[in-house]
Structure formats: C-alpha cells, structure tokens
C-alpha cells in the first residue's frame, strides 16, 4: 500500500513539473521573472516528493545558481571535441560552465 501511494504521488509530481517547465518556456520571452519562479516551484515539488527531475529538465537548470537557463537566451551551448567529446553549457547569469560528457555508442568502437 505504501509503495502504491508513493508512486501515485511521484506521478502527480512529475506531471506538475512537466506543466511548470512548459509554462516557463512559454513565458520566457515576455516574463522571464515568472519563468524563473515556475522553475523554482518545480524544483521544490521535486525535492519535497523526493523525485528526480527528468534529464531534459535537469539540463535547463544551472547547477551552480539554480536558475532557469534556456539555450540561446540565458545560456551558451558549445560542443568540444577535445580530449573526450563533451557539451559545455555556460550560464549567462553566473558565468559558470557545466560539462556534459558525450559517450560514444558501443557499435562505433
């Protein structure tokens, strides 16, 4: 019974998080302050229900200042082929960089 209730809470939380992120993307051009608030609420829902943000949404939140960063608007995205290929996302609010490794597929090796 406890696990069923927990999964139900997690599914409700995930649907609300998805809705808040879609609203944040919609409001980014007209009201950037409101889109920041939507993402803040979504993060609080995830923390309170102990659910992880999906990866596509986790990449839209700065790891350092926890602000909503959208590629081309409030962040810069670059592809670095040196060493191990990786994606570099630079937050234009705090100036910090997030590096995301791009792993090769098993079939290419």
Secondary structure as a PSIPRED ss2 file (coil, helix, strand):
# PSIPRED VFORMAT (PSIPRED V4.0)

   1 X C   1.000  0.000  0.000
   2 X H   0.000  1.000  0.000
   3 X H   0.000  1.000  0.000
   4 X H   0.000  1.000  0.000
   5 X H   0.000  1.000  0.000
   6 X H   0.000  1.000  0.000
   7 X H   0.000  1.000  0.000
   8 X H   0.000  1.000  0.000
   9 X H   0.000  1.000  0.000
  10 X H   0.000  1.000  0.000
  11 X H   0.000  1.000  0.000
  12 X H   0.000  1.000  0.000
  13 X H   0.000  1.000  0.000
  14 X H   0.000  1.000  0.000
  15 X H   0.000  1.000  0.000
  16 X H   0.000  1.000  0.000
  17 X H   0.000  1.000  0.000
  18 X H   0.000  1.000  0.000
  19 X H   0.000  1.000  0.000
  20 X H   0.000  1.000  0.000
  21 X H   0.000  1.000  0.000
  22 X H   0.000  1.000  0.000
  23 X H   0.000  1.000  0.000
  24 X H   0.000  1.000  0.000
  25 X H   0.000  1.000  0.000
  26 X H   0.000  1.000  0.000
  27 X H   0.000  1.000  0.000
  28 X C   1.000  0.000  0.000
  29 X C   1.000  0.000  0.000
  30 X C   1.000  0.000  0.000
  31 X C   1.000  0.000  0.000
  32 X H   0.000  1.000  0.000
  33 X H   0.000  1.000  0.000
  34 X H   0.000  1.000  0.000
  35 X H   0.000  1.000  0.000
  36 X H   0.000  1.000  0.000
  37 X H   0.000  1.000  0.000
  38 X H   0.000  1.000  0.000
  39 X H   0.000  1.000  0.000
  40 X H   0.000  1.000  0.000
  41 X H   0.000  1.000  0.000
  42 X H   0.000  1.000  0.000
  43 X H   0.000  1.000  0.000
  44 X H   0.000  1.000  0.000
  45 X H   0.000  1.000  0.000
  46 X H   0.000  1.000  0.000
  47 X H   0.000  1.000  0.000
  48 X H   0.000  1.000  0.000
  49 X H   0.000  1.000  0.000
  50 X C   1.000  0.000  0.000
  51 X C   1.000  0.000  0.000
  52 X C   1.000  0.000  0.000
  53 X C   1.000  0.000  0.000
  54 X C   1.000  0.000  0.000
  55 X H   0.000  1.000  0.000
  56 X H   0.000  1.000  0.000
  57 X H   0.000  1.000  0.000
  58 X H   0.000  1.000  0.000
  59 X C   1.000  0.000  0.000
  60 X C   1.000  0.000  0.000
  61 X E   0.000  0.000  1.000
  62 X C   1.000  0.000  0.000
  63 X C   1.000  0.000  0.000
  64 X C   1.000  0.000  0.000
  65 X C   1.000  0.000  0.000
  66 X C   1.000  0.000  0.000
  67 X C   1.000  0.000  0.000
  68 X E   0.000  0.000  1.000
  69 X C   1.000  0.000  0.000
  70 X C   1.000  0.000  0.000
  71 X E   0.000  0.000  1.000
  72 X C   1.000  0.000  0.000
  73 X C   1.000  0.000  0.000
  74 X C   1.000  0.000  0.000
  75 X E   0.000  0.000  1.000
  76 X E   0.000  0.000  1.000
  77 X E   0.000  0.000  1.000
  78 X E   0.000  0.000  1.000
  79 X E   0.000  0.000  1.000
  80 X E   0.000  0.000  1.000
  81 X C   1.000  0.000  0.000
  82 X C   1.000  0.000  0.000
  83 X C   1.000  0.000  0.000
  84 X C   1.000  0.000  0.000
  85 X C   1.000  0.000  0.000
  86 X E   0.000  0.000  1.000
  87 X E   0.000  0.000  1.000
  88 X E   0.000  0.000  1.000
  89 X E   0.000  0.000  1.000
  90 X E   0.000  0.000  1.000
  91 X E   0.000  0.000  1.000
  92 X C   1.000  0.000  0.000
  93 X C   1.000  0.000  0.000
  94 X C   1.000  0.000  0.000
  95 X C   1.000  0.000  0.000
  96 X C   1.000  0.000  0.000
  97 X E   0.000  0.000  1.000
  98 X E   0.000  0.000  1.000
  99 X E   0.000  0.000  1.000
 100 X E   0.000  0.000  1.000
 101 X E   0.000  0.000  1.000
 102 X C   1.000  0.000  0.000
 103 X C   1.000  0.000  0.000
 104 X C   1.000  0.000  0.000
 105 X C   1.000  0.000  0.000
 106 X H   0.000  1.000  0.000
 107 X H   0.000  1.000  0.000
 108 X H   0.000  1.000  0.000
 109 X C   1.000  0.000  0.000
